[in-house]
Amino acid sequence: MQWIAAGVLAAVVAGGMVSAEAQTTRRQRRETNANRKARIARTVQDTYSHRFEVFGGGGYLRWRSGEYLKRNNEITWATSATYFLNPKLGVTGEVSGAFGNAKIPNVLVLNGAYNPQINEYFFMGGPTYRFIQREKYSVSGVVTGGEAWGIFSGGSKGIPSTTLGMWPDGFRPAVTVGANLDYNFYPNLAFRATPTWVGTTFGNSFQSNVGFNAGIVYRFGRIK
C-alpha cells in the first residue's frame, strides 16, 4: 500500500509540474505575440507618419504618336514629391518624360524620316490616397492633371510632324491615373512600382496610353 500511495503522489506531483510548465509556455507565447504585434504597430506608425515622400525612377510607355500610326514603345523617367496632410491623404506634384521613335508608314516617309525620335514631357499634380498600410507594403492611388508637352518634329529632319502623320508639337491638357505599390525596406525607404494610365489630347483628339514606372521612394519629416 505504501508503494501504491507513493506512486500516486509522484504522479500527482508530475502532473502538476507539467500543467504549470504548459501554463507558463502559453503565457510566454501570448506575451511574445503581444510584443510582436506592438512592434509591428510601432513600425507602421513610424513608416506612415512621414510628412514628405520623394520618388525617382523610370519605366515604359506604350504611346500613340499619331491618329493613324501604330503605337510605339517609349522609355520613361519620372520624379515626384508628395506632401501628406495625414497618414493616408497627400498632394503630389510630378514631372516626367518619355522618348521613343514613331512608326511612320512608307507612304508617308519623306526625306528619310522613317522612325523619327519623339519626346513628351508631363507637368502634373493631384491627390494621393493610401488604401492599404502594412509593415512591409502599402497600396495607394494617385490621380493627376496638368499639361503634356509634345515634341514630335525634333527628329523629323525639318519636316512638320503633321506631314508625317504625327501629332502637332505643343502643350495640351493631360490626365494620369496610377497605383503605387510600395515594398518597404525601412520605414523611410521603399521600392515602388506604379502601373499608370495616361490620357492626352494632342491633335484635338483623345489618346489613351498605358505604361509603368519603378524606382525608389524616400520619406522624411513628420506629421504633427
SULURRA-V947557 format. One record per residue. N is the residue number from 0. RES is the residue in three letters. NEAR is the number of other ideal C-beta (glycine too) atoms within 8 Angstrom. Layout:
N:RES:NEAR
N:RES:NEAR
//
This chain:
0:MET:4
1:GLN:5
2:TRP:6
3:ILE:7
4:ALA:8
5:ALA:8
6:GLY:8
7:VAL:8
8:LEU:8
9:ALA:8
10:ALA:8
11:VAL:8
12:VAL:8
13:ALA:8
14:GLY:8
15:GLY:8
16:MET:8
17:VAL:8
18:SER:8
19:ALA:8
20:GLU:8
21:ALA:8
22:GLN:8
23:THR:8
24:THR:8
25:ARG:8
26:ARG:8
27:GLN:8
28:ARG:8
29:ARG:8
30:GLU:8
31:THR:8
32:ASN:8
33:ALA:8
34:ASN:8
35:ARG:8
36:LYS:8
37:ALA:8
38:ARG:8
39:ILE:9
40:ALA:8
41:ARG:8
42:THR:10
43:VAL:11
44:GLN:8
45:ASP:8
46:THR:14
47:TYR:11
48:SER:8
49:HIS:14
50:ARG:8
51:PHE:11
52:GLU:11
53:VAL:10
54:PHE:14
55:GLY:7
56:GLY:11
57:GLY:9
58:GLY:12
59:TYR:9
60:LEU:14
61:ARG:10
62:TRP:13
63:ARG:8
64:SER:13
65:GLY:11
66:GLU:7
67:TYR:4
68:LEU:14
69:LYS:4
70:ARG:9
71:ASN:12
72:ASN:9
73:GLU:13
74:ILE:11
75:THR:13
76:TRP:9
77:ALA:16
78:THR:10
79:SER:11
80:ALA:10
81:THR:13
82:TYR:8
83:PHE:12
84:LEU:6
85:ASN:6
86:PRO:8
87:LYS:7
88:LEU:9
89:GLY:11
90:VAL:10
91:THR:13
92:GLY:9
93:GLU:13
94:VAL:11
95:SER:13
96:GLY:11
97:ALA:13
98:PHE:9
99:GLY:13
100:ASN:9
101:ALA:14
102:LYS:10
103:ILE:14
104:PRO:8
105:ASN:5
106:VAL:4
107:LEU:9
108:VAL:10
109:LEU:8
110:ASN:6
111:GLY:6
112:ALA:13
113:TYR:6
114:ASN:8
115:PRO:16
116:GLN:9
117:ILE:17
118:ASN:10
119:GLU:14
120:TYR:10
121:PHE:15
122:PHE:9
123:MET:14
124:GLY:9
125:GLY:10
126:PRO:9
127:THR:13
128:TYR:10
129:ARG:12
130:PHE:6
131:ILE:8
132:GLN:9
133:ARG:7
134:GLU:8
135:LYS:5
136:TYR:10
137:SER:13
138:VAL:11
139:SER:12
140:GLY:11
141:VAL:15
142:VAL:10
143:THR:11
144:GLY:10
145:GLY:10
146:GLU:10
147:ALA:15
148:TRP:10
149:GLY:15
150:ILE:10
151:PHE:14
152:SER:10
153:GLY:9
154:GLY:9
155:SER:13
156:LYS:8
157:GLY:4
158:ILE:11
159:PRO:8
160:SER:14
161:THR:9
162:THR:8
163:LEU:16
164:GLY:11
165:MET:16
166:TRP:12
167:PRO:11
168:ASP:8
169:GLY:7
170:PHE:6
171:ARG:10
172:PRO:8
173:ALA:14
174:VAL:9
175:THR:15
176:VAL:8
177:GLY:11
178:ALA:9
179:ASN:12
180:LEU:10
181:ASP:12
182:TYR:9
183:ASN:12
184:PHE:6
185:TYR:6
186:PRO:9
187:ASN:8
188:LEU:10
189:ALA:12
190:PHE:10
191:ARG:15
192:ALA:8
193:THR:14
194:PRO:10
195:THR:11
196:TRP:10
197:VAL:13
198:GLY:11
199:THR:12
200:THR:12
201:PHE:11
202:GLY:9
203:ASN:3
204:SER:7
205:PHE:6
206:GLN:9
207:SER:8
208:ASN:12
209:VAL:9
210:GLY:14
211:PHE:9
212:ASN:14
213:ALA:10
214:GLY:11
215:ILE:10
216:VAL:12
217:TYR:9
218:ARG:12
219:PHE:7
220:GLY:7
221:ARG:6
222:ILE:9
223:LYS:2
//
